[in-house]
C-alpha cells in the first residue's frame, strides 16, 4: 500500500512543480538554518568528557570574603598559591592537580631554526590519568618526578611533528625556555572544547590544543611565568612582580581539579573544604564563615556561562526560522490537499477510509520532507563551511560535519514535513464525499 501511495504522491507533485519546489525550498532552508546553528551550539555546549565529567570537580574557596571583586557571594573560580598547595598536600581526592598556564619558547636544534612559541600548562603527574589524556607515545611523569621537580615534559602531537617529524620522541631532549627537558610522553591530538580544566584563563575555548605540559614544581623553581589570568581582591596590589609576588599574594591564578568517584567521597571532600576554611578562620586568615563550592564539570561550565550568548541567540533565531518555514509549509499543503477535494470525494465514495486518505497525504508530505532533507544536507554543508561570516571565527571553527549531523538533518526534515502535513492530511480526510459528488 505504501508503494501505491508513493506513486500517487509522485504524480501529484509532478502536476504542480512550482508549488512543490516552493515547499521543498521552505523545508530545506528552514532545516539547514537550524542544523547549521545546532552544529555550532552542539560544539560549544557539549560535555567535553562525558564518560567522566560527573566525577571531576572544581573546588572553590572563598578566600576574599567581602573583598570579592564581583560583589556577589560566589567564591573565586581559581585558587591562590597557598590554598592550592594546601589542597595538594592534604590529597583528599582520588586524583588531583593544581594547574597554571605557561607560554615558554622552544628552541629547535639546527642552525637557523627559529624559536617556537608554545602554549601549555604546569601540572602534576596526576593530571593525565585524571583527565584520561590520550597518548600516542609514552605517558605522563611519575609522582617521584613531581617530588623532585624533574625536568621532564609531555609534548603535543603538533610540537612533536615540528621538532621530531612525528616519530616516537620519548627519551629525546627538547629545549624549552633555555633548559633541557626529557620527553616522557607525546599526546595524540587533544583539544577538548570547552577547555573544562582551564575556564578562568580560556573562557572555555581555544583554537589549538596545548603544546606542552611541565611539572608544576619544576616550573615554579625555574621561575616560569604565569601566562593566565590573575585576579586580586579589591584594593590589593602585588608587592613584587612575577611568580614570587604571586606566590606571596592572595590573588587567584591557579586552577584546580579533583576526581571524586562516589557520593560519599564528594560529601567528605565538601566537609574537608569547610573544615579547612574554619582552620584558616581560627588562624586569623579568614574573617568570615566558610563559603565554599564544589561543582562537577557540567555544573561548573554552566555556572561560568561558558556557552556564548551569540550561540544561544543564533540557535533561537534558527529555530524561529524553522517554525516560520513549517507554518508556511502547513498553509501550502492545506491549500494543495483541499484543492483535490473532488478526487478525495471519489475515493471515499469508492470505499477508501479516512485513515487511508490521511495516510496517502502523509506519504506525500513525507516525500516532500525527504526531498527537502536532501536539499537541507547540501545547504547545511555550505552553511557549516560559511558560518564564520555570521559568528566569531573561533566559534565557527568548532562546527563540523559528521554522520550524526547528516543523519539528523534528514530526520529533522522528514519529521518537520510530517508535522506540517498532519493537520492538512486530517482536514483532507474529513472531506464529505456526498458534497463533492453533488458539486461535481
Secondary structure, DSSP 8 states (H G I E B T S, - for coil): -HHHHHHHHHHHHHHTHHHHHHHHHHHHHHHHHHHHHHHHHHHHHS-TTTTTGGGEEEEE---SGGG-TT-SS---SSB-HHHHHHHHHH--SSEEEEEEEE--EEE-SSTT---EE--EEEE-THHHHHTT--EEEE----HHHHHTT--EEEE-HHHHHHHHTTS--TT-EEEETTEEEEEEEEE-S---SS-TT-HHHHTT--SS--SEEEEHHHHHHTT----S--B--TT---SSSHHHHHHHS--B-BEEEEE--SHHHHHHHHHHHHHHHHHHHHTTS--S----EEEEHHHHHHHTT-S-HHHHHHHHHHHHHHHHHHHHHHHHHHHHHHTTHHHHHHHHHTT--HHHHHHHHHHHHHHHHHHHHHHHHHHHHHHHHTGGGTS-HHHHTT----HHHHHHHHHHHHHHHHHHHHHHHHHHHT--HHHHHHH-
